[in-house]
């Protein structure tokens, strides 16, 4: 990948290059001057997290009525432990398989996903570099 050396490089790591003129992601070139309405977003919840959430809700729908019917301290303790275990499963899955960070913009008149990663630090660096590139383009 060759970038004109007259341009200022703001970010260059892991197949992503941001200059004051271009955004290059895995070989796809986007002119910074053609990017409008930059937005940061989170991708969808992972399948594992969604499954853990559904299992937790199903367990709650079974355990809560049982605890109400028996209405004993033991039944409520089991229900409480079940809720804690389900919440722990959802939290674990959410940390292990987080939703992706996404950078969107209007490019050539269409909403376009420019960049997506699970690494929050990398996402922050790329998005800040792109914002700086857009701001520099507005000054000229």
Secondary structure, 3 states (H helix, E strand, C coil): CCCCCCCCEEEEECCEEEECCEEEECCEEEEHHHEEEEEEEECCCCHHHHHHHHHHHHHHHHHHHHHHHHCCHHHHHHHHHHHHHHHHHHHHHHHHCCCCEEEEEEECCEEEEEEEECCHHHHHHHHHHHHHHHHHHHHC
